[in-house]
Amino acid sequence: MDGDGDWIEESSVRLLGSGGGGESRRWVDGSEVDSESPPWSLAGDGEGREGYGTVRRRLIKKPRRVDSFDVEAMEIAGAHGHHHKDDSLWRTLALAFQTLGVVYGDMGTSPLYVFSDVFSKVPITSDVDVLGTLSLVIYTIALIPLAKYVFVVLKANDSGEGGTFALYSLICRYANVNLLPNRQPADERISSFKLKLPTPELERALTIKEALERKAFLKKLLLLLVLMGTSMIIGDGILTPAISVMSAVSGLQGRIPGFGTDALVVTSIIILVGLFSIQRFGTSKVGLTFAPALALWFFSLGAIGLYNMLKYDVTVIKAVNPAYIYLFFKKNSSEAWSALGGCVLCITGAEAMFADLGHFSVPSIQIAFTAVVFPCLLLAYMGQAAYLMKNPHDTSRIFYDSVPESLFWPVFVIATVAAIIASQAMISASFSCVKQAMSLGCFPRLKIIHTSRKLMGQIYIPVINYFLMVMCIIVVAVFRSTTEIANAYGIAEVGVMIVSTALVTLVMLLIWQTNLIVALCFPLVFGTIELIYLSAVLSKLLEGGWLPLAFASFFLCVMYTWNYGSVLKYQSEVQGKISMDLMLELGSSLGTVRTPGIGLVYNELVQGIPSVLGQFLLDLPAIHSTIIFVCIKNVPVPVVPQEERFLFRRVCPKDYHMFRCIARYGYKDIRKEDHRAFEQLLLESLEKFLRKEAQEVALESSIGEQDLDSISMWSRDDEVQDLDEIRVPLMREAAQTSTSRASNEGDDLPASVMCADEDPSLEYELAALREASESGFTYLLAHGDVRARKKSVFLKKLVVNYFYAFLKNNCRGGVATMKVPHMNILQVGMTYMV
């Protein structure tokens, strides 16, 4: 924003000012105070435990009372708990088999090009060159995919979801670092939040939390780190298909006369087009189709590797001695350093183990790697090394030359199929990352197709799919060689790994509360290895290494621009809220005619009255008799249980007939309800809310806990509560407990509570609600443009007025995602000056 006190500027809305001139209260990080939430109070017993009590007082903020009512969102058989994956043994083994076709294809095809790329930089002059390179490959696979990902990173999943945005979501739950200030205390009571206190001796976790929440610079730095990692994963989705397919098809160059570079490029492009064309059938079908082929491929790698070891030189097994790495660097010095860029290719696709986790499960990925992938890869590389011990000059086509003559064509077919499948890992990971980024407000809205009824993580995004296809074709057509693509590939892969190491370290310190020494060992060991590899691949920056950086920069700009514009728009809406003083002056008629019907006003505010209502009051000759402010809110959890989906709250006094509904969704939740079912659900939920409210008000008035004024808590301050806060359980379990307790003590309750449903005011309000529903629902939407003020700096004008506006005008709009007939929609133009 350009300064404090700037308000939203509307073309014709003068009523949207502050109303009282009072400044909004804010936390120290600048986020808006949730004025509807009651004051915080201390939790826990704290007496006699000063150290522990201090931690509890600083970490837990427990509302004095709950002011909203949860209702069940969708009465679907098996809806509750739909996000839990089936962990039976046979299901896990079946998923492990599918991971071969989706997750490990990339890493499984690395033997096609690793040794040929390494020895193009370091010619073989002695056995030390072969054994040293083999030792490097063995320990790279053992340390990064096995030790780091299988045993550590996979455990840092967010309720079964992996990837850099899943880690960011996990961190956002434990520390309020999201740049969009719409977090509410009620969100922390979603069962999937799973927040916990640090132990008394681990107050450093709290120190880190407070530092992240207090300093805006650290929030932006964390977001940029996450966006960079996500950008590089998408970049991998471009480079993986290109290098894998070209490496496999290149085997024909030595077998078919006249099969030159042009034929290689054309054949690769045809295969790539076919690969991206089948993505619409879904990960599950693709995985089931590809898994048998990859299982055969891994079996071929292991069998051929074992055959070559027995035939040429079984003593290559001594490369497990890391001393050969030292001898290799001592002999080749700078050439060996350059060769590290080729060695890192043996772990390409390792990040897919974590990014594709939402498609499968942790045990399935761990079983597949330790039981199949790891041993087969070791045998494959040892077999190629054994062949090179006797044939040191056959490095350019080492894989195909090491295959027995009689098996060349079968292996070539399997290798080509495996290379096609290898691309699937990063394509699926790209889909997952984009979906997570969209849900957390960091990517423009795109059409998402869910391809599986059982696994919600299996998705297909047409725009991203065809973008990746076009870029793959361009890369193959321009580079025309796997050598320069390999240089680019290494930078993208290592960059993603470094981001994952940094985020998992933060998870260890903040959430797992691991011992400090153990937590620091993780980045010290793995971070050092990855930085060494990064320095090696950066030496090839001008030889193709610039490509992933260009891709990453492009996606980083897109995601940060969208997030930046979205935050500015939200802040402008917060500042332009209609004051409560003005609402009181307008009265229950809102200064116009109230006609039968229900108006659903969609907005992003979680408290306050949005300015779009003022625009509708000016533009329309009448307004609906019942108004519901609907806020679709994404919370940093994978899935929100259906019975915890909706929060209802009354806005203004009862005769205004205005309510707020906050629908909370996780980044894996599916929002594709039919509008009629949604309307019916909303109506039933609102009726439940009104009955619960009447019961609570009757209880409070009868037992004398509060006077009459506190029942209808009405404040004239424009930042204070939305009125009629009621104390009711938030969770279904709590509601059931309260109900059972009330039934057990029914004889002791006042008659007014027992007959709450017979309250005349309640019956009148329910009748008015039913009458309004019979007249139909109208969706009141704002088509908002965000513009930078004239006094803003040039860069802000460029980003907001052009880049963000272009993305917003070309992304999937809210109307397209709602599946509502156009005759039921009213839109009004809004301009937000930021």
Secondary structure, DSSP 4 states (H G I P E B T S, - for coil): --STT-----SS--TTS-SS-PPPPB-TTSPBP-TTSPPEE--S--TT-HHHHHHHHHH--EESS---EEE-----TT-TTTTSPP--HHHHHHHHHHHHHHTSHHHHTGGGTHHHHHTTTS---SHHHHHHHHHHHHHHHIIIIIIIIITTGGGG-BTTB-SHHHHHHHHHHHS---SS----GGGGGSTT----PPPTT-THHHHHHHHHHH-HHHHHHHHHHHHHHHHHHHHHHHHHHHHHHHHHHGGGGGTSTT--HHHHHHHHHHHHHHHHHTGGG-HHHHHHHHHHHHHHHHHHHHHHHHHHHHHT-GGGGGGGSTHHHHHHHHHHTHHHHHHHHHHGGGGTTTTHHHHTGGGS-HHHHHHHIIIIIHHHHHHHHHHHHHHHHH-TT--TTHHHHTS-GGGHHHHHHHHHHHHHHHHHHHHHHHHHHHHHHHHTT-S-----EE--SS-TT-EE-HHHHHHHHHHHHHHHHHH-SHHHHHHHHHHHHHHHHHHHHHHHHHHIIIII---HHHHHHHIIIIIHHHHHHHHHHHTTGGGTTHHHHHHHHHHHHHHHHHHHHHHHHHHHHHHTPBPHHHHHHHTTTTTSEEEEEEEEEEES-SSSB-HHHHHHHHH-SEEEEEEEEEEEEE-SSS---GGGSEEEEEES-GGG-EEEEEEEE-TT------HHHHHHHHHHHHHHHHHHHHHHHHHHHHHTSS-HHHHT----STTS--S------SSHHHHHHHHHHHHHTGGGS-HHHHTGGG-HHHHHHHHHHHHHHHT-EEEEEEEEEEE--TTS-HHHHHIIIIIIHHHHHHS--HHHHHT--GGGEEEEEEEEE-
